[in-house]
Amino acid sequence: MAASPPLAPEQGGPLYFVLCDFGPKIGRAYVETDPEAADRETVLNLLMRGEYTGPVQVLEVDLAAGTSKDVYSEFAEEILQRRSLDDLPPDVAMLVSLRAALRL
């Protein structure tokens, strides 16, 4: 009998999943994510470009360590810092969402 493939991808680092609020009709859901594009830098860049609708949480899952945590506030701080360093124009919807995460 052949061995079955692992249920979880074997990856060296943590994976990041974004929970979005799609409004009252659809509600909240984690966005479908390709494991190859679920690294920290890719998710940060997608958030900065406004690729997610109503992000409310970024979940970091480290399979090797067996841990998970919400890193949305950490991501919000980094995105705001990068935008100010790069002198990028504000994306109002994104800034409102990030400031809510930071409780500003």
MOPAC internal coordinates of N, CA, C and O (Angstrom, degrees):
PM7 1SCF
backbone

  N    0.0000 0     0.00 0     0.00 0    0    0    0
  C    1.4588 1     0.00 0     0.00 0    1    0    0
  C    1.5290 1   109.14 1     0.00 0    2    1    0
  O    1.2310 1   120.52 1   -49.80 1    3    2    1
  N    1.3101 1   116.60 1   130.20 1    3    2    1
  C    1.4633 1   122.03 1  -179.34 1    5    3    2
  C    1.5236 1   110.38 1   -73.94 1    6    5    3
  O    1.2310 1   121.39 1   -35.35 1    7    6    5
  N    1.3199 1   114.95 1   144.65 1    7    6    5
  C    1.4668 1   119.96 1   177.77 1    9    7    6
  C    1.5180 1   109.60 1   -70.76 1   10    9    7
  O    1.2310 1   120.64 1   -39.77 1   11   10    9
  N    1.3170 1   116.38 1   140.23 1   11   10    9
  C    1.4657 1   119.60 1   178.55 1   13   11   10
  C    1.5236 1   109.29 1   -81.99 1   14   13   11
  O    1.2310 1   120.09 1   -29.26 1   15   14   13
  N    1.3313 1   117.43 1   150.74 1   15   14   13
  C    1.4658 1   120.25 1   179.55 1   17   15   14
  C    1.5222 1   110.31 1   -67.84 1   18   17   15
  O    1.2310 1   120.40 1   -23.49 1   19   18   17
  N    1.3306 1   116.83 1   156.51 1   19   18   17
  C    1.4746 1   119.28 1   178.86 1   21   19   18
  C    1.5273 1   110.86 1   -64.76 1   22   21   19
  O    1.2310 1   121.01 1   -31.91 1   23   22   21
  N    1.3245 1   115.67 1   148.09 1   23   22   21
  C    1.4648 1   120.71 1   178.77 1   25   23   22
  C    1.5248 1   111.63 1   -73.16 1   26   25   23
  O    1.2310 1   120.56 1   145.37 1   27   26   25
  N    1.3153 1   116.54 1   -34.63 1   27   26   25
  C    1.4656 1   121.06 1   179.67 1   29   27   26
  C    1.5230 1   109.12 1  -104.60 1   30   29   27
  O    1.2310 1   120.30 1   -38.16 1   31   30   29
  N    1.3239 1   117.03 1   141.84 1   31   30   29
  C    1.4584 1   118.87 1   179.79 1   33   31   30
  C    1.5216 1   111.18 1   -65.02 1   34   33   31
  O    1.2310 1   121.24 1   -35.34 1   35   34   33
  N    1.3101 1   115.24 1   144.66 1   35   34   33
  C    1.4570 1   119.58 1   176.09 1   37   35   34
  C    1.5145 1   107.20 1   -88.46 1   38   37   35
  O    1.2310 1   120.91 1   -69.24 1   39   38   37
  N    1.3113 1   115.86 1   110.76 1   39   38   37
  C    1.4537 1   120.99 1  -174.54 1   41   39   38
  C    1.5146 1   108.45 1  -137.04 1   42   41   39
  O    1.2310 1   120.62 1   -34.22 1   43   42   41
  N    1.3272 1   116.42 1   145.78 1   43   42   41
  C    1.4427 1   121.14 1  -177.16 1   45   43   42
  C    1.5136 1   114.57 1   -72.22 1   46   45   43
  O    1.2310 1   119.68 1   147.56 1   47   46   45
  N    1.3069 1   118.23 1   -32.44 1   47   46   45
  C    1.4592 1   120.15 1  -175.11 1   49   47   46
  C    1.5017 1   111.93 1  -122.25 1   50   49   47
  O    1.2310 1   121.13 1     0.73 1   51   50   49
  N    1.3204 1   115.44 1  -179.27 1   51   50   49
  C    1.4670 1   119.77 1   179.75 1   53   51   50
  C    1.5278 1   112.21 1   -67.12 1   54   53   51
  O    1.2310 1   121.37 1   -23.42 1   55   54   53
  N    1.3119 1   114.99 1   156.58 1   55   54   53
  C    1.4603 1   123.22 1   174.19 1   57   55   54
  C    1.5226 1   107.43 1  -108.84 1   58   57   55
  O    1.2310 1   120.32 1   -29.26 1   59   58   57
  N    1.3323 1   117.00 1   150.74 1   59   58   57
  C    1.4580 1   121.61 1  -177.84 1   61   59   58
  C    1.5206 1   109.55 1  -123.14 1   62   61   59
  O    1.2310 1   121.04 1   -47.30 1   63   62   61
  N    1.3340 1   115.61 1   132.70 1   63   62   61
  C    1.4545 1   122.68 1  -179.05 1   65   63   62
  C    1.5244 1   108.72 1  -123.99 1   66   65   63
  O    1.2310 1   120.41 1   -43.74 1   67   66   65
  N    1.3269 1   116.83 1   136.26 1   67   66   65
  C    1.4626 1   121.57 1  -176.32 1   69   67   66
  C    1.5285 1   109.69 1  -107.68 1   70   69   67
  O    1.2310 1   121.33 1   -56.54 1   71   70   69
  N    1.3326 1   115.05 1   123.46 1   71   70   69
  C    1.4637 1   122.16 1   175.19 1   73   71   70
  C    1.5247 1   107.61 1   -91.93 1   74   73   71
  O    1.2310 1   120.81 1   -56.40 1   75   74   73
  N    1.3329 1   116.06 1   123.60 1   75   74   73
  C    1.4656 1   120.58 1  -178.53 1   77   75   74
  C    1.5196 1   110.34 1  -116.16 1   78   77   75
  O    1.2310 1   121.22 1   -30.77 1   79   78   77
  N    1.3206 1   115.27 1   149.23 1   79   78   77
  C    1.4549 1   122.14 1   175.02 1   81   79   78
  C    1.5214 1   107.11 1  -102.41 1   82   81   79
  O    1.2310 1   120.93 1   -69.22 1   83   82   81
  N    1.3286 1   115.82 1   110.78 1   83   82   81
  C    1.4620 1   121.43 1  -176.97 1   85   83   82
  C    1.5260 1   112.44 1   -94.34 1   86   85   83
  O    1.2310 1   120.23 1  -166.51 1   87   86   85
  N    1.3221 1   117.16 1    13.49 1   87   86   85
  C    1.4560 1   120.84 1   177.67 1   89   87   86
  C    1.5157 1   112.34 1    99.13 1   90   89   87
  O    1.2310 1   120.73 1    -3.66 1   91   90   89
  N    1.3543 1   116.20 1   176.34 1   91   90   89
  C    1.4629 1   120.51 1  -173.34 1   93   91   90
  C    1.5275 1   114.90 1   -65.82 1   94   93   91
  O    1.2310 1   119.55 1   150.21 1   95   94   93
  N    1.3092 1   118.47 1   -29.79 1   95   94   93
  C    1.4741 1   119.53 1  -178.57 1   97   95   94
  C    1.5230 1   112.30 1   -73.84 1   98   97   95
  O    1.2310 1   120.73 1   136.02 1   99   98   97
  N    1.3117 1   116.21 1   -43.98 1   99   98   97
  C    1.4655 1   120.45 1  -176.39 1  101   99   98
  C    1.5263 1   111.16 1   -93.78 1  102  101   99
  O    1.2310 1   120.49 1   139.61 1  103  102  101
  N    1.3208 1   116.66 1   -40.39 1  103  102  101
  C    1.4600 1   120.58 1  -179.67 1  105  103  102
  C    1.5177 1   112.15 1    88.58 1  106  105  103
  O    1.2310 1   121.49 1    24.52 1  107  106  105
  N    1.3340 1   114.75 1  -155.48 1  107  106  105
  C    1.4574 1   121.30 1  -177.18 1  109  107  106
  C    1.5226 1   110.99 1  -101.04 1  110  109  107
  O    1.2310 1   121.48 1   -34.23 1  111  110  109
  N    1.3257 1   114.78 1   145.77 1  111  110  109
  C    1.4637 1   120.24 1   177.24 1  113  111  110
  C    1.5165 1   109.10 1  -158.44 1  114  113  111
  O    1.2310 1   121.25 1   -30.03 1  115  114  113
  N    1.3281 1   115.22 1   149.97 1  115  114  113
  C    1.4587 1   119.68 1   172.19 1  117  115  114
  C    1.5198 1   107.56 1   -77.25 1  118  117  115
  O    1.2310 1   120.95 1   -45.16 1  119  118  117
  N    1.3216 1   115.80 1   134.84 1  119  118  117
  C    1.4559 1   121.75 1  -178.23 1  121  119  118
  C    1.5263 1   108.67 1   -72.72 1  122  121  119
  O    1.2310 1   121.40 1   -42.54 1  123  122  121
  N    1.3349 1   114.93 1   137.46 1  123  122  121
  C    1.4588 1   120.13 1   177.05 1  125  123  122
  C    1.5241 1   108.85 1   -57.06 1  126  125  123
  O    1.2310 1   121.01 1   -46.75 1  127  126  125
  N    1.3233 1   115.68 1   133.25 1  127  126  125
  C    1.4582 1   120.37 1  -173.33 1  129  127  126
  C    1.5182 1   111.23 1  -134.39 1  130  129  127
  O    1.2310 1   120.57 1   -50.42 1  131  130  129
  N    1.3166 1   116.51 1   129.58 1  131  130  129
  C    1.4538 1   122.22 1   172.07 1  133  131  130
  C    1.5331 1   107.09 1   -75.70 1  134  133  131
  O    1.2310 1   119.33 1   -54.67 1  135  134  133
  N    1.3248 1   118.88 1   125.33 1  135  134  133
  C    1.4680 1   120.27 1  -178.88 1  137  135  134
  C    1.5305 1   113.04 1   -54.91 1  138  137  135
  O    1.2310 1   120.23 1   150.41 1  139  138  137
  N    1.3354 1   117.17 1   -29.59 1  139  138  137
  C    1.4628 1   120.32 1   178.78 1  141  139  138
  C    1.5341 1   112.19 1   -71.86 1  142  141  139
  O    1.2310 1   120.22 1   163.86 1  143  142  141
  N    1.3287 1   117.18 1   -16.14 1  143  142  141
  C    1.4716 1   121.62 1  -179.17 1  145  143  142
  C    1.5190 1   111.04 1  -118.05 1  146  145  143
  O    1.2310 1   120.30 1  -155.97 1  147  146  145
  N    1.3307 1   117.02 1    24.03 1  147  146  145
  C    1.4674 1   120.67 1  -177.23 1  149  147  146
  C    1.5248 1   111.52 1  -107.98 1  150  149  147
  O    1.2310 1   120.63 1  -156.57 1  151  150  149
  N    1.3356 1   116.40 1    23.43 1  151  150  149
  C    1.4550 1   119.73 1   178.14 1  153  151  150
  C    1.5312 1   109.72 1   -83.74 1  154  153  151
  O    1.2310 1   121.04 1   -13.83 1  155  154  153
  N    1.3019 1   115.62 1   166.17 1  155  154  153
  C    1.4711 1   122.04 1  -174.94 1  157  155  154
  C    1.5317 1   112.26 1   -56.84 1  158  157  155
  O    1.2310 1   120.21 1   128.68 1  159  158  157
  N    1.3238 1   117.21 1   -51.32 1  159  158  157
  C    1.4611 1   120.56 1  -174.81 1  161  159  158
  C    1.5293 1   111.88 1   -63.79 1  162  161  159
  O    1.2310 1   120.30 1   138.57 1  163  162  161
  N    1.3196 1   117.03 1   -41.43 1  163  162  161
  C    1.4690 1   120.31 1   179.95 1  165  163  162
  C    1.5184 1   110.78 1   -63.30 1  166  165  163
  O    1.2310 1   120.19 1   134.32 1  167  166  165
  N    1.3311 1   117.24 1   -45.68 1  167  166  165
  C    1.4669 1   120.77 1  -179.25 1  169  167  166
  C    1.5258 1   110.29 1   -66.22 1  170  169  167
  O    1.2310 1   119.74 1   139.12 1  171  170  169
  N    1.3264 1   118.11 1   -40.88 1  171  170  169
  C    1.4696 1   120.62 1   176.00 1  173  171  170
  C    1.5280 1   110.86 1   -58.45 1  174  173  171
  O    1.2310 1   120.53 1   134.28 1  175  174  173
  N    1.3263 1   116.59 1   -45.72 1  175  174  173
  C    1.4724 1   120.13 1  -179.74 1  177  175  174
  C    1.5218 1   111.51 1   -64.83 1  178  177  175
  O    1.2310 1   120.07 1   139.72 1  179  178  177
  N    1.3335 1   117.48 1   -40.28 1  179  178  177
  C    1.4687 1   120.16 1   178.28 1  181  179  178
  C    1.5235 1   110.79 1   -64.41 1  182  181  179
  O    1.2310 1   120.00 1   139.93 1  183  182  181
  N    1.3255 1   117.60 1   -40.07 1  183  182  181
  C    1.4668 1   120.73 1   176.34 1  185  183  182
  C    1.5267 1   110.52 1   -63.64 1  186  185  183
  O    1.2310 1   120.50 1   136.98 1  187  186  185
  N    1.3231 1   116.65 1   -43.02 1  187  186  185
  C    1.4699 1   120.29 1  -179.42 1  189  187  186
  C    1.5209 1   112.00 1   -63.06 1  190  189  187
  O    1.2310 1   120.38 1   146.46 1  191  190  189
  N    1.3265 1   116.88 1   -33.54 1  191  190  189
  C    1.4632 1   120.70 1   179.88 1  193  191  190
  C    1.5175 1   112.82 1   -84.26 1  194  193  191
  O    1.2310 1   120.05 1   178.53 1  195  194  193
  N    1.3355 1   117.51 1    -1.47 1  195  194  193
  C    1.4599 1   120.33 1   179.03 1  197  195  194
  C    1.5135 1   113.60 1    74.60 1  198  197  195
  O    1.2310 1   119.96 1  -151.16 1  199  198  197
  N    1.3337 1   117.68 1    28.84 1  199  198  197
  C    1.4593 1   122.16 1  -177.22 1  201  199  198
  C    1.5303 1   113.35 1   -75.58 1  202  201  199
  O    1.2310 1   120.11 1   166.81 1  203  202  201
  N    1.3185 1   117.39 1   -13.19 1  203  202  201
  C    1.4694 1   121.00 1  -179.25 1  205  203  202
  C    1.5193 1   109.87 1  -106.93 1  206  205  203
  O    1.2310 1   120.47 1   -38.39 1  207  206  205
  N    1.3333 1   116.71 1   141.61 1  207  206  205
  C    1.4550 1   122.60 1   178.06 1  209  207  206
  C    1.5254 1   109.13 1   -91.80 1  210  209  207
  O    1.2310 1   120.08 1   -63.94 1  211  210  209
  N    1.3157 1   117.45 1   116.06 1  211  210  209
  C    1.4586 1   122.20 1   175.80 1  213  211  210
  C    1.5118 1   115.11 1    56.45 1  214  213  211
  O    1.2310 1   119.11 1  -127.60 1  215  214  213
  N    1.3442 1   119.30 1    52.40 1  215  214  213
  C    1.4653 1   119.33 1   179.27 1  217  215  214
  C    1.5249 1   111.05 1   -63.59 1  218  217  215
  O    1.2310 1   120.86 1   -45.26 1  219  218  217
  N    1.3237 1   115.95 1   134.74 1  219  218  217
  C    1.4698 1   120.51 1   179.98 1  221  219  218
  C    1.5240 1   112.61 1  -125.19 1  222  221  219
  O    1.2310 1   120.36 1   168.88 1  223  222  221
  N    1.3387 1   116.93 1   -11.12 1  223  222  221
  C    1.4592 1   120.07 1  -179.75 1  225  223  222
  C    1.5258 1   108.74 1  -160.39 1  226  225  223
  O    1.2310 1   121.05 1   -35.98 1  227  226  225
  N    1.3297 1   115.60 1   144.02 1  227  226  225
  C    1.4663 1   121.65 1   169.19 1  229  227  226
  C    1.5134 1   105.72 1  -121.83 1  230  229  227
  O    1.2310 1   121.29 1   -61.31 1  231  230  229
  N    1.3029 1   115.14 1   118.69 1  231  230  229
  C    1.4604 1   121.60 1  -176.87 1  233  231  230
  C    1.5246 1   109.09 1  -101.78 1  234  233  231
  O    1.2310 1   120.76 1   -55.80 1  235  234  233
  N    1.3241 1   116.15 1   124.20 1  235  234  233
  C    1.4636 1   121.90 1   175.54 1  237  235  234
  C    1.5195 1   107.82 1   -98.06 1  238  237  235
  O    1.2310 1   120.85 1   -55.33 1  239  238  237
  N    1.3279 1   115.98 1   124.67 1  239  238  237
  C    1.4645 1   121.49 1   179.51 1  241  239  238
  C    1.5202 1   107.55 1  -120.43 1  242  241  239
  O    1.2310 1   121.03 1   -61.17 1  243  242  241
  N    1.3205 1   115.64 1   118.83 1  243  242  241
  C    1.4628 1   121.31 1   177.79 1  245  243  242
  C    1.5194 1   107.39 1  -108.53 1  246  245  243
  O    1.2310 1   120.73 1   -80.01 1  247  246  245
  N    1.3257 1   116.22 1    99.99 1  247  246  245
  C    1.4573 1   121.48 1  -176.05 1  249  247  246
  C    1.5209 1   112.06 1   -64.27 1  250  249  247
  O    1.2310 1   120.56 1   140.71 1  251  250  249
  N    1.3262 1   116.53 1   -39.29 1  251  250  249
  C    1.4603 1   120.54 1  -178.34 1  253  251  250
  C    1.5278 1   111.42 1   -64.39 1  254  253  251
  O    1.2310 1   120.61 1   140.81 1  255  254  253
  N    1.3253 1   116.43 1   -39.19 1  255  254  253
  C    1.4668 1   120.95 1  -178.98 1  257  255  254
  C    1.5211 1   112.38 1   -88.12 1  258  257  255
  O    1.2310 1   120.56 1   165.04 1  259  258  257
  N    1.3278 1   116.53 1   -14.96 1  259  258  257
  C    1.4600 1   119.86 1  -178.05 1  261  259  258
  C    1.5177 1   113.13 1    70.74 1  262  261  259
  O    1.2310 1   120.67 1  -145.53 1  263  262  261
  N    1.3434 1   116.32 1    34.47 1  263  262  261
  C    1.4647 1   120.29 1  -177.76 1  265  263  262
  C    1.5235 1   111.13 1  -126.74 1  266  265  263
  O    1.2310 1   121.52 1   -19.92 1  267  266  265
  N    1.3226 1   114.70 1   160.08 1  267  266  265
  C    1.4646 1   121.43 1   172.33 1  269  267  266
  C    1.5233 1   108.03 1  -149.63 1  270  269  267
  O    1.2310 1   121.18 1   -30.48 1  271  270  269
  N    1.3360 1   115.34 1   149.52 1  271  270  269
  C    1.4700 1   119.80 1   178.43 1  273  271  270
  C    1.5150 1   109.27 1  -159.05 1  274  273  271
  O    1.2310 1   121.32 1   -22.78 1  275  274  273
  N    1.3341 1   115.08 1   157.22 1  275  274  273
  C    1.4573 1   122.12 1   176.60 1  277  275  274
  C    1.5302 1   107.21 1   -84.21 1  278  277  275
  O    1.2310 1   120.32 1   -57.95 1  279  278  277
  N    1.3260 1   117.00 1   122.05 1  279  278  277
  C    1.4618 1   121.95 1  -179.00 1  281  279  278
  C    1.5292 1   112.21 1  -116.39 1  282  281  279
  O    1.2310 1   120.37 1  -160.77 1  283  282  281
  N    1.3318 1   116.90 1    19.23 1  283  282  281
  C    1.4671 1   120.03 1  -175.92 1  285  283  282
  C    1.5277 1   112.07 1   -61.53 1  286  285  283
  O    1.2310 1   119.68 1   137.23 1  287  286  285
  N    1.3232 1   118.21 1   -42.77 1  287  286  285
  C    1.4666 1   120.25 1   179.16 1  289  287  286
  C    1.5186 1   111.04 1   -62.96 1  290  289  287
  O    1.2310 1   120.58 1   139.36 1  291  290  289
  N    1.3184 1   116.50 1   -40.64 1  291  290  289
  C    1.4626 1   121.87 1   177.32 1  293  291  290
  C    1.5374 1   110.48 1   -62.10 1  294  293  291
  O    1.2310 1   120.57 1   135.31 1  295  294  293
  N    1.3345 1   116.51 1   -44.69 1  295  294  293
  C    1.4603 1   121.34 1   177.68 1  297  295  294
  C    1.5219 1   110.26 1   -64.07 1  298  297  295
  O    1.2310 1   120.03 1   138.54 1  299  298  297
  N    1.3313 1   117.56 1   -41.46 1  299  298  297
  C    1.4659 1   121.64 1  -179.01 1  301  299  298
  C    1.5238 1   110.39 1   -59.90 1  302  301  299
  O    1.2310 1   120.47 1   134.32 1  303  302  301
  N    1.3349 1   116.71 1   -45.68 1  303  302  301
  C    1.4622 1   120.41 1   178.91 1  305  303  302
  C    1.5254 1   110.92 1   -60.67 1  306  305  303
  O    1.2310 1   120.55 1   134.81 1  307  306  305
  N    1.3238 1   116.56 1   -45.19 1  307  306  305
  C    1.4603 1   120.14 1  -178.77 1  309  307  306
  C    1.5272 1   111.94 1   -65.40 1  310  309  307
  O    1.2310 1   120.26 1   139.27 1  311  310  309
  N    1.3137 1   117.12 1   -40.73 1  311  310  309
  C    1.4688 1   120.40 1   179.59 1  313  311  310
  C    1.5193 1   110.92 1   -65.09 1  314  313  311
  O    1.2310 1   120.20 1   134.78 1  315  314  313
  N    1.3283 1   117.22 1   -45.22 1  315  314  313
  C    1.4655 1   119.97 1   178.64 1  317  315  314
  C    1.5225 1   110.73 1   -61.84 1  318  317  315
  O    1.2310 1   120.52 1   140.41 1  319  318  317
  N    1.3259 1   116.61 1   -39.59 1  319  318  317
  C    1.4602 1   120.16 1   178.68 1  321  319  318
  C    1.5290 1   110.54 1   -65.82 1  322  321  319
  O    1.2310 1   119.82 1   134.90 1  323  322  321
  N    1.3274 1   117.96 1   -45.10 1  323  322  321
  C    1.4737 1   120.96 1   179.36 1  325  323  322
  C    1.5253 1   111.36 1   -62.56 1  326  325  323
  O    1.2310 1   120.36 1   138.97 1  327  326  325
  N    1.3247 1   116.92 1   -41.03 1  327  326  325
  C    1.4694 1   119.86 1  -178.32 1  329  327  326
  C    1.5279 1   110.11 1   -64.97 1  330  329  327
  O    1.2310 1   120.04 1   141.49 1  331  330  329
  N    1.3359 1   117.53 1   -38.51 1  331  330  329
  C    1.4602 1   119.26 1   179.93 1  333  331  330
  C    1.5299 1   110.90 1   -72.02 1  334  333  331
  O    1.2310 1   119.88 1   143.06 1  335  334  333
  N    1.3347 1   117.83 1   -36.94 1  335  334  333
  C    1.4632 1   120.79 1   178.23 1  337  335  334
  C    1.5230 1   111.65 1   -67.52 1  338  337  335
  O    1.2310 1   120.52 1   142.58 1  339  338  337
  N    1.3353 1   116.61 1   -37.42 1  339  338  337
  C    1.4631 1   121.14 1  -179.43 1  341  339  338
  C    1.5177 1   112.03 1   -85.49 1  342  341  339
  O    1.2310 1   120.45 1   177.65 1  343  342  341
  N    1.3461 1   116.74 1    -2.35 1  343  342  341
  C    1.4628 1   122.57 1  -179.41 1  345  343  342
  C    1.5337 1   111.52 1    53.06 1  346  345  343
  O    1.2310 1   121.44 1  -134.53 1  347  346  345
  N    1.3346 1   114.85 1    45.47 1  347  346  345
  C    1.4620 1   120.84 1   179.81 1  349  347  346
  C    1.5262 1   110.20 1   -84.51 1  350  349  347
  O    1.2310 1   120.05 1   -33.03 1  351  350  349
  N    1.3186 1   117.52 1   146.97 1  351  350  349
  C    1.4688 1   119.61 1   177.14 1  353  351  350
  C    1.5222 1   110.05 1   -66.56 1  354  353  351
  O    1.2310 1   119.85 1   -33.50 1  355  354  353
  N    1.3226 1   117.89 1   146.50 1  355  354  353
  C    1.4586 1   120.19 1  -177.49 1  357  355  354
  C    1.5242 1   112.55 1   -70.51 1  358  357  355
  O    1.2310 1   120.83 1   -41.48 1  359  358  357
  N    1.2987 1   116.02 1   138.52 1  359  358  357
  C    1.4573 1   123.64 1   169.49 1  361  359  358
  C    1.5294 1   104.13 1   -98.42 1  362  361  359
  O    1.2310 1   120.34 1   -75.94 1  363  362  361
  N    1.3213 1   116.95 1   104.06 1  363  362  361
  C    1.4581 1   122.13 1  -169.97 1  365  363  362
  C    1.5261 1   112.80 1   -55.62 1  366  365  363
  O    1.2310 1   119.77 1   132.42 1  367  366  365
  N    1.3306 1   118.04 1   -47.58 1  367  366  365
  C    1.4640 1   120.61 1  -178.58 1  369  367  366
  C    1.5169 1   111.17 1   -62.07 1  370  369  367
  O    1.2310 1   120.60 1   138.05 1  371  370  369
  N    1.3330 1   116.46 1   -41.95 1  371  370  369
  C    1.4525 1   119.56 1   179.63 1  373  371  370
  C    1.5258 1   110.73 1   -66.53 1  374  373  371
  O    1.2310 1   119.91 1   136.88 1  375  374  373
  N    1.3236 1   117.78 1   -43.12 1  375  374  373
  C    1.4588 1   120.51 1  -179.25 1  377  375  374
  C    1.5254 1   111.81 1   -63.41 1  378  377  375
  O    1.2310 1   120.15 1   141.43 1  379  378  377
  N    1.3210 1   117.33 1   -38.57 1  379  378  377
  C    1.4663 1   120.42 1   177.55 1  381  379  378
  C    1.5237 1   109.51 1   -61.65 1  382  381  379
  O    1.2310 1   120.61 1   134.96 1  383  382  381
  N    1.3248 1   116.44 1   -45.04 1  383  382  381
  C    1.4602 1   121.52 1   179.71 1  385  383  382
  C    1.5255 1   111.08 1   -63.25 1  386  385  383
  O    1.2310 1   120.50 1   135.73 1  387  386  385
  N    1.3270 1   116.65 1   -44.27 1  387  386  385
  C    1.4737 1   120.34 1  -178.98 1  389  387  386
  C    1.5177 1   111.54 1   -68.07 1  390  389  387
  O    1.2310 1   120.69 1   138.82 1  391  390  389
  N    1.3155 1   116.29 1   -41.18 1  391  390  389
  C    1.4736 1   118.48 1   178.70 1  393  391  390
  C    1.5257 1   111.68 1   -65.58 1  394  393  391
  O    1.2310 1   120.41 1   146.76 1  395  394  393
  N    1.3281 1   116.83 1   -33.24 1  395  394  393
  C    1.4672 1   119.90 1   175.98 1  397  395  394
  C    1.5183 1   109.98 1   -64.89 1  398  397  395
  O    1.2310 1   120.59 1   141.34 1  399  398  397
  N    1.3324 1   116.48 1   -38.66 1  399  398  397
  C    1.4628 1   120.27 1   178.51 1  401  399  398
  C    1.5175 1   110.89 1   -64.39 1  402  401  399
  O    1.2310 1   120.87 1   146.03 1  403  402  401
  N    1.3382 1   115.94 1   -33.97 1  403  402  401
  C    1.4628 1   120.57 1  -179.94 1  405  403  402
  C    1.5255 1   112.31 1   -90.97 1  406  405  403
  O    1.2310 1   120.69 1   175.82 1  407  406  405
  N    1.3257 1   116.28 1    -4.18 1  407  406  405
  C    1.4794 1   122.89 1  -178.88 1  409  407  406
  C    1.5135 1   111.94 1    57.19 1  410  409  407
  O    1.2310 1   121.42 1  -133.59 1  411  410  409
  N    1.3621 1   114.88 1    46.41 1  411  410  409
  C    1.4743 1   121.17 1   178.49 1  413  411  410
  C    1.5052 1   110.51 1   -90.15 1  414  413  411
  O    1.2310 1   120.10 1   180.00 1  415  414  413

